[in-house]
Amino acid sequence: MIKHHIVDVKYSKNVLEENKELINSLGNKCLIVTGKTSAKLSGALEDFLNIYKGEYIIFDQIKENPKVETILKVNELLEGIDFVVGIGGGSVQDASKAIANMVTNKTNSEEELYKQTWPNKKVPLILIGTSAGTGSEVTRVAVLSKANKRKSSLNPECFYATYALCNPVYTYSMNDEIRLTTGIDAFAHLVESYFSNKATDVSRGYSIEGLKLVIPALDKLRNKELNDSVKDDLYLGSLYGGLAIDVTGTTFAHNVGYYLSEEHNIHHGFACGEFMEDLFAFQSLNNKEYLNKFLNELNMDKDYIVKLIKDLMPAANVKLTEEEIDNLLPRWDNNKSVLNSYGKMSLEDIRNILIKHFN
């Protein structure tokens, strides 16, 4: 169903039981990385502990927008660790990518983490997702928060998981708000990847395949028609989103959205979703033919898609003066995500978007 050129992806509603021999073959001691709640509420942690016969340590301090300073705390736990298991949403999975490499590569500071060349092979890394948004299971990207609160990514090849053990049932316990923000995050990944300057026929295929699952599922969320099938489609769609951005990266909506998460505590998916209408407006104005190709592949209308996301989005409640916006603009000067946006997006375009939303 889901294939990756490096990550061994296994997708099943009984995935841990079906792979218990593989899990136990990885070693006699593992570090389990989680947050405080989702690994337990989802049942994934209990299922893992029921089939793993070795010794384990649980590090459960990962929060949304994981801090480098938190991740560095695992250094005191890494002695004798044979493999790492990340059970949680995108934040836990991103943190686990760094931690699996830290087991074999001494890293004691934020500066070392970002300059690290990771010369020693990481211990095996298992990722078990409990949210349907980031697709982190199949990407090598880890987005972490530095001491200055800025979100900054790492993406060395060694950050790919060894195994992604994917069970959509582990996403069923998400509350409505988290399901919605992660679903919009998956939508943003799929759309931004399509409208990336790095898009290929393969990545566009992933985008369309994922959007054919995610858009109808989000429509059902809008209409309060939530069921297991909708949850399954959101999760599978998020994995296609991960495959897509693994090829292309994201565009301006993600990076401008980082500001909303960092400074205004807006959930990541909602922060990206804030700018989806602007993405379509920019393409409609500058790349109409390419936009029409996208809509034809989906057999959907732009206004329907834009309205769907707007209907699902909570109010951002952010106010910025023009002076504040102008002071923010340098952070997006020559920014890779802005430059990656299909067409020639400028700082003036970003300025106009921010004024429209927040002034």
C-alpha positions as CSV (number, residue, x, y, z in Angstrom):
1,M,0.0,0.0,0.0
2,I,2.7,2.5,1.1
3,K,6.2,2.0,-0.2
4,H,9.3,4.0,0.6
5,H,12.8,3.8,-0.8
6,I,14.4,3.6,2.6
7,V,11.8,3.2,5.4
8,D,10.3,-0.3,5.7
9,V,6.6,0.7,6.0
10,K,4.2,-1.8,7.4
11,Y,0.5,-0.9,7.5
12,S,-2.1,-3.0,9.3
13,K,-4.7,-2.8,12.0
14,N,-2.8,-5.5,13.8
15,V,0.7,-4.2,12.9
16,L,2.5,-4.7,16.2
17,E,1.3,-8.3,16.8
18,E,2.2,-9.2,13.2
19,N,5.7,-7.8,13.6
20,K,6.5,-8.9,17.2
21,E,9.4,-11.2,16.1
22,L,10.9,-8.3,14.1
23,I,10.6,-6.0,17.1
24,N,12.2,-8.4,19.5
25,S,15.0,-9.1,17.1
26,L,16.2,-5.5,17.4
27,G,17.7,-5.9,20.9
28,N,17.3,-6.5,24.6
29,K,16.9,-2.8,25.6
30,C,15.0,0.0,24.0
31,L,14.2,3.6,24.7
32,I,10.5,4.5,24.2
33,V,10.0,8.2,23.3
34,T,6.5,9.6,23.9
35,G,4.5,12.5,25.1
36,K,2.4,12.4,28.2
37,T,-0.9,11.1,26.8
38,S,-1.3,10.0,23.2
39,A,0.8,6.8,23.4
40,K,-1.3,5.6,26.3
41,L,-4.7,6.8,25.2
42,S,-4.2,5.3,21.7
43,G,-3.4,1.9,23.1
44,A,-0.1,1.8,21.1
45,L,2.2,1.9,24.2
46,E,0.2,-1.0,25.8
47,D,0.3,-3.0,22.6
48,F,4.0,-2.5,22.2
49,L,4.8,-3.5,25.8
50,N,2.6,-6.6,25.5
51,I,4.7,-8.0,22.7
52,Y,8.2,-6.7,23.6
53,K,10.1,-9.1,25.9
54,G,13.2,-6.9,26.6
55,E,14.1,-4.1,29.0
56,Y,12.8,-0.6,28.3
57,I,13.0,2.9,29.4
58,I,10.2,5.4,28.8
59,F,11.1,9.1,28.1
60,D,7.7,10.9,28.0
61,Q,8.6,14.5,28.0
62,I,8.1,15.4,24.4
63,K,5.5,18.2,23.8
64,E,4.2,19.9,20.7
65,N,6.9,21.9,18.9
66,P,9.6,19.8,20.7
67,K,12.4,21.8,22.3
68,V,16.0,20.9,21.7
69,E,16.7,21.4,25.4
70,T,14.2,18.6,26.2
71,I,15.6,16.2,23.6
72,L,19.1,16.7,25.1
73,K,17.9,15.4,28.4
74,V,17.9,11.8,27.0
75,N,21.7,11.7,27.1
76,E,21.6,10.3,30.6
77,L,19.3,7.4,29.4
78,L,21.2,6.2,26.3
79,E,23.7,3.8,27.9
80,G,23.1,0.3,26.5
81,I,20.2,1.2,24.3
82,D,19.8,-1.1,21.3
83,F,17.0,0.7,19.5
84,V,14.6,3.6,19.8
85,V,10.8,3.5,19.5
86,G,8.9,6.8,18.9
87,I,5.2,6.5,19.8
88,G,3.2,9.6,19.2
89,G,2.4,12.4,16.8
90,G,4.8,14.3,14.6
91,S,6.5,16.0,17.5
92,V,7.4,12.7,19.1
93,Q,8.5,11.2,15.8
94,D,10.7,14.2,14.9
95,A,12.4,14.1,18.3
96,S,12.9,10.3,18.0
97,K,14.8,10.7,14.8
98,A,17.4,12.9,16.5
99,I,17.5,10.6,19.6
100,A,18.2,7.4,17.6
101,N,21.2,9.1,16.1
102,M,22.3,10.6,19.5
103,V,22.7,7.1,20.9
104,T,25.8,6.6,18.7
105,N,26.8,10.2,18.2
106,K,27.6,12.3,21.3
107,T,25.5,15.5,21.2
108,N,25.5,17.7,24.2
109,S,24.3,21.1,23.0
110,E,21.9,22.8,20.5
111,E,24.9,24.0,18.5
112,E,26.3,20.4,18.3
113,L,22.9,19.1,17.3
114,Y,22.6,21.4,14.3
115,K,26.2,21.0,13.3
116,Q,26.4,17.3,13.8
117,T,27.4,15.2,10.8
118,W,26.2,12.0,12.4
119,P,29.3,9.9,11.4
120,N,28.2,6.8,13.3
121,K,25.2,4.7,12.2
122,K,22.1,5.2,14.3
123,V,20.5,2.4,16.3
124,P,17.4,1.1,14.6
125,L,14.4,3.4,14.9
126,I,10.7,2.4,14.9
127,L,8.1,5.1,14.5
128,I,4.5,4.4,15.5
129,G,2.1,7.3,14.7
130,T,-0.8,8.3,16.8
131,S,-2.0,11.3,14.8
132,A,-3.0,11.7,11.2
133,G,-1.2,14.8,10.0
134,T,2.5,15.1,9.7
135,G,3.5,11.9,7.8
136,S,6.7,12.0,9.8
137,E,6.8,8.2,9.7
138,V,8.1,8.4,6.1
139,T,10.2,11.6,6.0
140,R,13.7,12.4,7.2
141,V,12.7,15.8,8.5
142,A,12.7,16.7,12.2
143,V,11.4,20.1,13.1
144,L,12.6,21.2,16.5
145,S,12.4,24.4,18.5
146,K,15.6,26.2,19.4
147,A,16.2,28.2,22.6
148,N,15.2,31.4,20.8
149,K,11.8,29.7,20.1
150,R,12.4,29.5,16.4
151,K,11.4,26.3,14.7
152,S,14.3,24.9,12.7
153,S,14.5,21.6,10.7
154,L,17.1,18.9,10.4
155,N,16.9,16.5,7.4
156,P,20.0,14.3,7.1
157,E,19.4,11.0,5.4
158,C,20.1,9.1,8.6
159,F,17.0,10.6,10.1
160,Y,14.7,8.2,8.2
161,A,13.1,5.6,10.4
162,T,14.2,2.0,10.0
163,Y,10.6,0.8,10.4
164,A,7.3,2.7,10.3
165,L,4.6,0.5,12.0
166,C,1.4,2.1,10.9
167,N,-2.0,1.4,12.4
168,P,-4.8,3.9,11.8
169,V,-6.6,2.6,14.9
170,Y,-3.9,4.4,17.0
171,T,-5.3,7.7,15.7
172,Y,-8.8,7.0,16.8
173,S,-8.3,8.5,20.3
174,M,-7.4,12.0,19.1
175,N,-9.8,14.6,20.3
176,D,-11.8,16.7,17.8
177,E,-9.4,19.7,17.9
178,I,-6.3,17.6,17.3
179,R,-7.9,15.5,14.6
180,L,-8.9,18.7,12.8
181,T,-5.6,20.5,13.0
182,T,-3.6,17.4,12.0
183,G,-6.0,16.8,9.1
184,I,-5.5,20.3,7.9
185,D,-1.7,19.8,8.2
186,A,-2.0,16.7,6.0
187,F,-4.0,18.7,3.5
188,A,-1.4,21.5,3.6
189,H,1.4,19.0,3.0
190,L,-0.4,17.5,0.0
191,V,-1.2,20.8,-1.6
192,E,2.1,22.6,-0.9
193,S,4.0,19.6,-2.3
194,Y,2.0,19.9,-5.6
195,F,2.7,23.6,-5.8
196,S,6.4,23.2,-5.0
197,N,9.1,24.1,-7.5
198,K,10.6,20.7,-6.8
199,A,7.4,18.8,-7.7
200,T,7.9,15.7,-9.9
201,D,5.4,13.3,-11.5
202,V,5.9,11.0,-8.6
203,S,5.3,13.6,-5.9
204,R,2.3,15.0,-7.7
205,G,0.9,11.4,-7.8
206,Y,1.3,11.2,-4.1
207,S,-0.4,14.5,-3.6
208,I,-3.4,13.7,-5.7
209,E,-3.8,10.2,-4.2
210,G,-3.7,11.7,-0.7
211,L,-6.0,14.6,-1.4
212,K,-8.6,12.1,-2.8
213,L,-8.7,10.7,0.7
214,V,-8.2,13.8,2.8
215,I,-10.6,16.2,1.2
216,P,-13.7,14.0,1.4
217,A,-12.7,13.1,4.9
218,L,-12.4,16.7,5.9
219,D,-15.8,17.4,4.3
220,K,-17.2,14.7,6.5
221,L,-15.6,16.3,9.5
222,R,-17.3,19.6,8.5
223,N,-20.6,17.8,8.4
224,K,-20.1,16.0,11.7
225,E,-20.0,12.6,10.0
226,L,-17.0,11.1,11.8
227,N,-16.6,7.3,11.7
228,D,-13.7,4.8,11.5
229,S,-13.5,5.0,7.7
230,V,-13.0,8.8,7.9
231,K,-10.3,8.3,10.5
232,D,-8.6,5.6,8.3
233,D,-8.6,7.9,5.3
234,L,-7.1,10.8,7.2
235,Y,-4.3,8.6,8.4
236,L,-3.5,7.0,5.1
237,G,-3.8,10.5,3.4
238,S,-1.3,11.9,5.9
239,L,1.2,9.2,4.9
240,Y,0.8,10.1,1.3
241,G,1.5,13.7,2.4
242,G,4.7,12.6,4.0
243,L,5.8,10.8,0.9
244,A,5.0,13.9,-1.2
245,I,6.9,16.4,1.0
246,D,9.7,13.9,1.3
247,V,10.4,14.6,-2.4
248,T,9.6,18.3,-2.5
249,G,9.6,19.9,1.0
250,T,6.9,22.5,1.8
251,T,6.3,26.1,0.7
252,F,5.6,29.5,2.2
253,A,2.5,28.5,4.0
254,H,4.4,26.2,6.3
255,N,7.2,28.5,7.1
256,V,5.1,31.6,7.6
257,G,2.8,29.4,9.7
258,Y,5.8,28.7,12.0
259,Y,5.6,32.3,13.2
260,L,2.0,31.7,14.3
261,S,3.0,28.6,16.3
262,E,6.0,30.2,17.8
263,E,4.6,33.5,18.9
264,H,0.8,32.9,19.2
265,N,0.6,29.3,20.3
266,I,-1.6,28.3,17.3
267,H,-1.6,24.6,16.5
268,H,0.7,23.8,13.6
269,G,-2.0,22.5,11.2
270,F,-4.2,25.6,11.8
271,A,-1.1,27.8,11.3
272,C,-0.5,26.3,7.9
273,G,-4.2,26.2,7.0
274,E,-4.4,30.0,7.6
275,F,-2.6,30.5,4.3
276,M,-4.2,27.9,2.1
277,E,-6.6,30.4,0.5
278,D,-3.5,32.6,-0.3
279,L,-1.7,29.7,-1.9
280,F,-4.6,29.1,-4.3
281,A,-5.0,32.9,-4.9
282,F,-1.3,33.2,-5.8
283,Q,-1.5,30.3,-8.2
284,S,-4.8,31.5,-9.7
285,L,-3.1,34.9,-10.4
286,N,0.3,33.7,-11.6
287,N,0.0,30.0,-12.7
288,K,-3.5,29.5,-13.8
289,E,-2.7,26.7,-16.2
290,Y,-0.9,24.7,-13.6
291,L,-3.7,25.3,-11.1
292,N,-6.2,24.0,-13.6
293,K,-4.1,20.9,-14.1
294,F,-4.3,20.3,-10.3
295,L,-8.0,20.8,-10.2
296,N,-8.7,18.6,-13.2
297,E,-6.7,15.8,-11.6
298,L,-8.9,16.1,-8.5
299,N,-12.0,16.7,-10.5
300,M,-12.8,19.4,-7.9
301,D,-13.6,23.1,-7.9
302,K,-11.1,25.6,-6.3
303,D,-13.9,27.5,-4.5
304,Y,-15.2,24.3,-2.9
305,I,-11.7,23.4,-1.6
306,V,-11.0,26.9,-0.3
307,K,-14.4,27.1,1.4
308,L,-13.9,23.7,3.0
309,I,-10.7,24.8,4.7
310,K,-12.1,28.2,5.7
311,D,-15.2,26.5,7.3
312,L,-12.9,24.2,9.4
313,M,-10.4,26.9,10.5
314,P,-10.8,28.6,13.9
315,A,-10.2,32.3,14.1
316,A,-6.5,33.1,14.5
317,N,-7.2,36.3,16.6
318,V,-3.8,37.8,15.7
319,K,-3.4,41.5,15.2
320,L,-0.2,43.1,13.7
321,T,0.6,46.6,12.7
322,E,2.2,47.3,9.4
323,E,5.4,48.2,11.2
324,E,5.4,44.8,13.1
325,I,4.8,43.0,9.8
326,D,7.7,44.9,8.2
327,N,9.9,43.9,11.1
328,L,9.0,40.3,10.6
329,L,9.7,40.2,6.8
330,P,13.5,39.7,7.0
331,R,13.0,36.2,8.4
332,W,11.5,35.2,5.0
333,D,14.1,36.9,2.9
334,N,15.7,34.2,0.7
335,N,13.8,31.6,2.8
336,K,13.9,28.1,1.2
337,S,10.2,27.5,1.7
338,V,9.2,30.8,0.1
339,L,11.6,30.2,-2.8
340,N,10.2,26.7,-3.1
341,S,6.7,28.0,-3.8
342,Y,5.6,27.4,-7.4
343,G,6.1,30.6,-9.3
344,K,8.1,33.6,-8.1
345,M,6.8,34.6,-4.7
346,S,8.4,37.7,-3.2
347,L,8.7,39.3,0.2
348,E,6.1,41.8,-1.0
349,D,3.7,38.9,-1.6
350,I,4.3,37.7,1.9
351,R,3.8,41.3,3.3
352,N,0.4,41.6,1.5
353,I,-0.7,38.2,2.8
354,L,0.1,39.2,6.4
355,I,-1.6,42.5,6.1
356,K,-4.7,40.9,4.7
357,H,-4.9,38.4,7.6
358,F,-3.6,40.3,10.6
359,N,-3.7,44.1,10.0
